[in-house]
Amino acid sequence: MQLLSGRRRLGTGALAAAFASGLPRVARADLKAIETAARAEGSLTWYTGQTNAESAEALGRMFTAQHPGIKVSVIRTTGQVAYQRLLLDIKNKTPQCDVFSTTDISHMPILRERKELAEYVPENAAKLLPQFAALSDKGFSYVTNASRYFLIYNTKHVKPQDAPKNWTDLLNPRWKGLVGTGHPAFSGCTGVWCVAMRKLYGWEYFEKLAKNNPRIGRSAVDPVTLLTAGEVHVALASANTTYQMMDKGNPIAIENPTDGISLCVTPSAIPANAPHPNAARLFMEWLLSEPYSKTVSSDGSEPLLIGVPTRPDEPPLSSLKVIPLTVAEIRKGIPEVVEAWRDTFGN
């Protein structure tokens, strides 16, 4: 069940088999009938941690422009907060969420085991690249975003030859007080990165990092904001936020660590108690559509669909070393690293 493997494509066989076992066949949807019913519902609520707030709102408006009469209420939080909010809705029997998009792929098998996901096979899922199709849970959740986690630095303060080239370079005392990071208890992508670092270097890595007094935000967006403002000089960051900030002219440069990038694979699903189930189905179709995939790819996320290119200034994922993790490692590891993080960093 390997999620990613260095210089190889995403793992497929074991994970696909695990997700597919016991899965009943689902009839192809009648998209015309679904859209008609969705227009009658008139709206949907999207819990998402996959993009920043500005991008999420823009995506919601883009969907509405393509499907007039169906408004998207975007609830953008960090991935772990979105998950806790969904669980609270379920516990209180007050359904609010129609589509749930998380930055922690291990949320989906947990929700499915609890029978909290609706069963639906989007027609557009057939267009997913094989590596992302294999990491989806057919009939229940589908990969709708994937973003690299790498090193960035502020070019006004750091020369290219002095920039950190691997993750262990962040431990150098020269960066004391100048490293930006998210928090694994809030950001699913930061949690995945923590699990990857612990796998490579043990928890000693974080004990050494703590001595450099890093600036800790919540979201994976926060380190990029701190770096752009010059409050930190180096940071770990997600590609989709980084490239957007670079496109605005901010002084940011990227280093793909020699010891491997972390990849945050993020799925979406319809909760079993979604109050607008037809609008939710239509939105899932759109999250797997070519316009959506081209939009997120242009912002630096991975192209999800066959035929959609990586943005021109972004090296192909296949050319990079990726730290291998499994869904099982992420599911077990994130609660462990959150507890250890609080013990080590005190927050």
For each residue, the residues with C-beta under 8 A, 3 or more apart:
1: 11 14 15 18 326 327 328
2: 5 11 14 15 324 325 326
3: 10 11 15 105 135 263 265 324 325 326 327 329 330
4: 10 11 263 265 322 323 324 325
5: 2 8 9 10 11 322 324
6: 260 321 322 323 324
7: 318 319 320 321 322
8: 5
9: 5 12 130 131 318
10: 3 4 5 131 132 134 135 265
11: 1 2 3 4 5 14 15 134 324 326
12: 9 15 16 130 131 134
13: 16 17 134
14: 1 2 11 17 18
15: 1 2 3 11 12 18 19 134 135 326 327
16: 12 13 19 20 134
17: 13 14 20 21
18: 1 14 15 21
19: 15 16 23 109 136 137 138
20: 16 17 23 138
21: 17 18
22:
23: 19 20 138 139
24: 119 139
25:
26: 119 120 121 139
27:
28: 121 123
29: 34 120 121 122 123 281 285
30: 33 34
31: 34 35 123 282 285
32: 35 36
33: 30 36 37
34: 29 30 31 37 38 278 281 282 285
35: 31 32 38 39 67 278 282
36: 32 33 39 40
37: 33 34 40 41 278
38: 34 35 41 44 67 70 276 278 279 281 282
39: 35 36 42 67 69 70
40: 36 37 278
41: 37 38 44 70 276 277 278 279
42: 39 69 70 71 276 279
43: 70 71 72 73 276 279
44: 38 41 70 71 72 73 98 99 276 279 280 283
45: 72 73 75 96 97 98 99 275 276
46: 56 60 72 73 74 75 97 98 99 101 283
47: 75 77 82 85 86 97 99 100 101
48: 51 56 74 75 76 82 99 100 101
49: 76 77 78 79 80 81 82 101 102 103 187 188 219 266
50: 56 79 101 102 103 144 145 147 266 268
51: 48 55 56 59 76 145 240 296 299 301
52: 55 56 76 219 221 240 241 244
53: 56 57 74 76
54: 57 58
55: 51 52 58 59 240 244 299
56: 46 48 50 51 52 53 59 60 74 76
57: 53 54 60 61 74 76
58: 54 55 61 62
59: 51 55 56 62 63 72 74 292 295 296
60: 46 56 57 63 64 72 73 74
61: 57 58 64 65 72
62: 58 59 65 66 291 292 295
63: 59 60 66 67 70 72 283 286
64: 60 61 67 68 70 71 72
65: 61 62 68
66: 62 63 286 291
67: 35 38 39 63 64 70 282 286
68: 64 65
69: 39 42
70: 38 39 41 42 43 44 63 64 67 279 282
71: 42 43 44 64
72: 43 44 45 46 59 60 61 63 64 283
73: 43 44 45 46 60
74: 46 48 53 56 57 59 60
75: 45 46 47 48 82 85 96 97
76: 48 49 51 52 53 56 57
77: 47 49 81 82 85
78: 49 81 82 103 182 186 187 188 218 219 220
79: 49 50 82 83 102 103 104 107 186 187 188 189 266
80: 49 83 84 103 104 185 186 187 188 191
81: 49 77 78 84 85 186
82: 47 48 49 75 77 78 79 85 86 100 101 102
83: 79 80 86 87 100 102 104 107 188
84: 80 81 87 88
85: 47 75 77 81 82 88 89 97
86: 47 82 83 89 90 97 100 111 271
87: 83 84 90 91
88: 84 85 91 92
89: 85 86 92 94 95 96 97 271 273
90: 86 87 93 95 116 271 273
91: 87 88
92: 88 89
93: 90 273
94: 89
95: 89 90 271 273 274 275
96: 45 75 89 275
97: 45 46 47 75 85 86 89 100 271 274
98: 44 45 46 270 271 274 275 276 277 279 280 283
99: 44 45 46 47 48 268 269 270 274 280 283 284 287
100: 47 48 82 83 86 97 107 111 268 269 270 271
101: 46 47 48 49 50 82 144 145 266 267 268 287
102: 49 50 79 82 83 105 107 108 188 266 267 268
103: 49 50 78 79 80 187 188 189 192 220 264 266
104: 79 80 83 107 188 191 192 266 330 334
105: 3 102 108 135 265 266 267 327 330
106: 109 110 327 330 331 334
107: 79 83 100 102 104 110 111 188
108: 102 105 111 112 117 137 140 141 267 269
109: 19 106 112 113 137 327 331
110: 106 107 113 114 331
111: 86 100 107 108 114 116 117 141 269 271
112: 108 109 115 116 117 137 140 141
113: 109 110
114: 110 111
115: 112 272
116: 90 111 112 271 272 273
117: 108 111 112 140 141 269 270 271 272
118: 140 269 270 271 272 274 277 280
119: 24 26 139 140
120: 26 29 139 140 270 281 284
121: 26 28 29 125 138 139
122: 29 125 142 281 284 285 288
123: 28 29 31 126 285
124: 127 285 286 288 289
125: 121 122 128 133 136 138 142 288
126: 123
127: 124 288 290 305 306
128: 125 132 133 136 142 143 288 304 305 306
129: 132 133 303 304 305 306
130: 9 12 133 134
131: 9 10 12 134 135
132: 10 128 129 135 136 143 146 265 302 304
133: 125 128 129 130 136 138 143
134: 10 11 12 13 15 16 130 131
135: 3 10 15 105 131 132 143 265 267
136: 19 125 128 132 133 141 142 143 267
137: 19 108 109 112 140 141 142 267 269
138: 19 20 23 121 125 133
139: 23 24 26 119 120 121
140: 108 112 117 118 119 120 137 269
141: 108 111 112 117 136 137 267 268 269
142: 122 125 128 136 137 267 268 269 284 287 288
143: 128 132 133 135 136 146 265 266 267 304
144: 50 101 266 267 268 287 288 292 304
145: 50 51 101 240 266 296 301 302 304
146: 132 143 263 264 265 266 301 302 304
147: 50 189 238 239 240 263 264 266 300 301 302
148: 238 239 256 261 262 263 264 300 302 317 320
149: 189 192 193 220 236 237 238 239 261 262 263 264
150: 236 237 239 242 254 255 256 257 261 262
151: 163 164 165 167 170 234 235 236 237 254 255 256 257
152: 223 224 227 234 235 236 237 242 252 253 254 255
153: 157 158 163 164 227 233 234 235 252 253 255
154: 157 158 227 228 230 232 233 234 251 252
155: 158 160 251 252 253
156: 230 251
157: 153 154 230 233
158: 153 154 155 162 163 233 234
159: 162 163
160: 155 163 253
161:
162: 158 159
163: 151 153 158 159 160 234 253 255
164: 151 153 167 169 170 172 175 234 255 257
165: 151 169 255 257 258
166: 169 257 258 259
167: 151 164 170 197 200 201 205 236 257 259
168: 171 201 205 259
169: 164 165 166 172 175
170: 151 164 167 175 179 209 212 214 234 236
171: 168 205 208 209 211 212
172: 164 169 175 212
173: 176 212
174:
175: 164 169 170 172 178 179 212 233 234
176: 173 211 212 213
177: 212 213 214 215 232
178: 175 232 233 234
179: 170 175 209 212 214 215 232 234 235
180: 214 215 217 222 223 224 226 227 231 232 234 235 236 237
181: 190 214 215 216 217 223 235 236
182: 78 186 187 189 190 216 217 218 219 220 221 222 223 236
183: 186 187 190 216 217 218 341 347
184: 187 190 191 193 194 334 337 338 341
185: 80 191 338 341 342
186: 78 79 80 81 182 183 190 218 219
187: 49 78 79 80 103 182 183 184 190 191 218 219 220
188: 49 78 79 80 83 102 103 104 107 191 192 264 266 334
189: 79 103 147 149 182 192 193 220 238 262 264 266
190: 181 182 183 184 186 187 193 194 220 236
191: 80 104 184 185 187 188 194 195 330 333 334 337 338
192: 103 104 149 188 189 195 196 262 263 264 325 330 334
193: 149 184 189 190 196 197 236 262 264
194: 184 190 191 197 198 206 333 334 337 341
195: 191 192 198 199 325 329 330 333 334 337
196: 192 193 199 200 260 262 323 325
197: 167 193 194 200 201 205 206
198: 194 195 201 202 203 205 206 333 337
199: 195 196 323 325 329 333
200: 167 196 197 205 259 260 323
201: 167 168 197 198 204 205
202: 198 205
203: 198 206 207 340 344
204: 201 207 208
205: 167 168 171 197 198 200 201 202 208 209
206: 194 197 198 203 209 210 340 341 344 345
207: 203 204 210 211 344
208: 171 204 205 211 212
209: 170 171 179 205 206 212 214
210: 206 207 213 214 344 345
211: 171 176 207 208
212: 170 171 172 173 175 176 177 179 208 209
213: 176 177 210
214: 170 177 179 180 181 209 210 232 345
215: 177 179 180 181 223 226 231 232
216: 181 182 183 345 347
217: 180 181 182 183 221 222 223 225 226
218: 78 182 183 186 187 222
219: 49 52 78 182 186 187 222
220: 78 103 149 182 187 189 190 223 224 237 238 241 264
221: 52 182 217 224 225 238 241
222: 180 182 217 218 219 225 226
223: 152 180 181 182 215 217 220 226 227 232 235 236 237
224: 152 180 220 221 227 228 235 237 238 241 242 245 252
225: 217 221 222 228 229
226: 180 215 217 222 223 229 231 232 235
227: 152 153 154 180 223 224 230 231 232 233 234 235 237 252
228: 154 224 225 245 250 251 252
229: 225 226
230: 154 156 157 227 233
231: 180 215 226 227
232: 154 177 178 179 180 214 215 223 226 227 235
233: 153 154 157 158 175 178 227 230
234: 151 152 153 154 158 163 164 170 175 178 179 180 227
235: 151 152 153 179 180 181 223 224 226 227 232
236: 149 150 151 152 167 170 180 181 182 190 193 223
237: 149 150 151 152 180 220 223 224 227 241 242
238: 147 148 149 189 220 221 224 241 242 264
239: 147 148 149 150 242 243 300 301 314
240: 51 52 55 145 147 243 244 296 299 300 301
241: 52 220 221 224 237 238 244 245 300
242: 150 152 224 237 238 239 245 246 252 254 300
243: 239 240 246 247 299 300 311 313 314
244: 52 55 240 241 247 248 299 300
245: 224 228 241 242 248 250 252
246: 242 243 249 250 252
247: 243 244
248: 244 245
249: 246
250: 228 245 246
251: 154 155 156 228
252: 152 153 154 155 224 227 228 242 245 246
253: 152 153 155 160 163
254: 150 151 152 242
255: 150 151 152 153 163 164 165
256: 148 150 151 261 315 320 321
257: 150 151 164 165 166 167 260 261
258: 165 166 321
259: 166 167 168 200 321 323
260: 6 196 200 257 320 321 322 323
261: 148 149 150 256 257 320 321 322 323
262: 148 149 150 189 192 193 196 322 323 325
263: 3 4 146 147 148 149 192 302 317 322 323
264: 103 146 147 148 149 188 189 192 193 220 238
265: 3 4 10 105 132 135 143 146
266: 49 50 79 101 102 103 104 105 143 144 145 146 147 188 189
267: 101 102 105 108 135 136 137 141 142 143 144
268: 50 99 100 101 102 141 142 144 284 287
269: 99 100 108 111 117 118 137 140 141 142 284
270: 98 99 100 117 118 120 274 277 280 281 284
271: 86 89 90 95 97 98 100 111 116 117 118 274
272: 115 116 117 118
273: 89 90 93 95 116
274: 95 97 98 99 118 270 271 277 280
275: 45 95 96 98
276: 38 41 42 43 44 45 98 279 280
277: 41 98 118 270 274 280 281
278: 34 35 37 38 40 41 281 282
279: 38 41 42 43 44 70 98 276 282 283
280: 44 98 99 118 270 274 276 277 283 284
281: 29 34 38 120 122 270 277 278 284 285
282: 31 34 35 38 67 70 278 279 285 286
283: 44 46 63 72 98 99 279 280 286 287
284: 99 120 122 142 268 269 270 280 281 287 288
285: 29 31 34 122 123 124 281 282 288 289
286: 63 66 67 124 282 283 289 291 292
287: 99 101 142 144 268 283 284 292
288: 122 124 125 127 128 142 144 284 285 292 293 304 305
289: 124 285 286 292 293
290: 127 293 294 305 307 308
291: 62 66 286 294 295
292: 59 62 144 286 287 288 289 295 296
293: 288 289 290 296 297 303 304 305 308
294: 290 291 297 298 303 308
295: 59 62 291 292 298 299
296: 51 59 145 240 292 293 299 301 304
297: 293 294 300 301 302 303 304 308 309 310 311
298: 294 295 311
299: 51 55 240 243 244 295 296 311
300: 147 148 239 240 241 242 243 244 297 311 314
301: 51 145 146 147 239 240 296 297 304
302: 132 145 146 147 148 263 297 310 317
303: 129 293 294 297 308 309 310
304: 128 129 132 143 144 145 146 288 293 296 297 301 308
305: 127 128 129 288 290 293 308
306: 127 128 129
307: 290
308: 290 293 294 297 303 304 305
309: 297 303 312
310: 297 302 303 314 315 316 317
311: 243 297 298 299 300 314
312: 309
313: 243
314: 239 243 300 310 311
315: 256 310 319 320
316: 310 319 320
317: 148 263 302 310 320 322
318: 7 9
319: 7 315 316
320: 7 148 256 260 261 315 316 317
321: 6 7 256 258 259 260 261
322: 4 5 6 7 260 261 262 263 317
323: 4 6 196 199 200 259 260 261 262 263
324: 2 3 4 5 6 11
325: 2 3 4 192 195 196 199 262 329 330
326: 1 2 3 11 15 329 330
327: 1 3 15 105 106 109 330 331
328: 1 331 332
329: 3 195 199 325 326 332 333
330: 3 104 105 106 191 192 195 325 326 327 333 334
331: 106 109 110 327 328 334
332: 328 329 335 336
333: 191 194 195 198 199 329 330 336 337
334: 104 106 184 188 191 192 194 195 330 331 337 338
335: 332 338 339
336: 332 333 339 340
337: 184 191 194 195 198 333 334 340 341
338: 184 185 191 334 335 341 342
339: 335 336 342 343
340: 203 206 336 337 343 344
341: 183 184 185 194 206 337 338 344 345
342: 185 338 339 345 346 347
343: 339 340 346
344: 203 206 207 210 340 341
345: 206 210 214 216 341 342
346: 342 343
347: 183 216 342
